[in-house]
Amino acid sequence: MDGSVNMTVSPVMGEKGNKYAFVYFSDNLRKAEGKIPDCKIFSNDGYNEEEVKGLEEYMSKNLSYLKKLSSGVNLMKAFMAED
């Protein structure tokens, strides 16, 4: 993949024993969405097959980091105004 890719991670979802999170990848022209801990891309708009495999490999190799990021996402805090 050439250029920079933005990545966003959702908060942890699901119930005990079946937790998951979504990982969003995008650049100026393309976007893809994957799910962890599956480390699979399930939605793709513009990435070729090799690039999708690269995104899945990234998720797999960085699963611990992505889980940590996801566990730290607090949606309520994002909507709260600072004084």
N, C-alpha and C positions, 0 to 999 in steps of 0.2 A: 504494500500500500504506500502510495506517495502522499506527501503533505501531512497536515495534522488532522487528527480525528478527535472529536469531542466525545467524552464519555460521561454518562449520568447513571447513577445507581438509585433504584427505588428503595424505600424502607422494606424491612423484612415483613412478609405477609404469611398468611396461613396459620395453622394451629400446631401445637406441640407435636413433634414427630414428622410434620409435613410442612416445614418452613421453606420459603423460596423468596427470591427477589428478581427484579428485572434489571437488565443492563442495556442501556441505549447508546448506540454509536452513531455519530453523524459527522459529516463535513459539509461543505457548501452545496454539494449536489446529491449526496446519498445519505441513506439512513438504514439502520438495522436494529432489531430488538432481539435480545437473547434472555435466557432464564438461567439462574443459578439455583441450586447446585448442578443442574443438568448440563450446563455449559454448552447449550445448543442455541443457535440462531433460529427463531421461528418466524420472523418477519424481516424481509429484505427488500429494499428499493434502491437498486443501483450497484451494489457490490457484486463482483463476479464470484464464481465458485471458489477460486483460490483465496480470495480476500475473505470470504465467509469462513473458510477453514481456518484462516489466520486469526479471525476474531474469536472463533471457538477455542483455538489453542491458547490465545491470550487469556480467555476466561478460565480455562482449565489450569494453566500455569500460575495464575494469580487469584485462585479461588479464595484462599484465606484472606487476602487483602480485600477482595471484593465483598466478602462476608462482613469483614470489619467495617468497611465503608457503609454498607447497607444497615448494619446494626446501629450506626451512629446517626442515621437520617431521622430527623424529628419533624414531621409535617406541621405539627401545631406550632413549633417554634418558628418555622418559616413564615407563618401567617401572623405572628404576634408582632405588634409594633414596638420599637424600642423607644424609651423615653429620652 
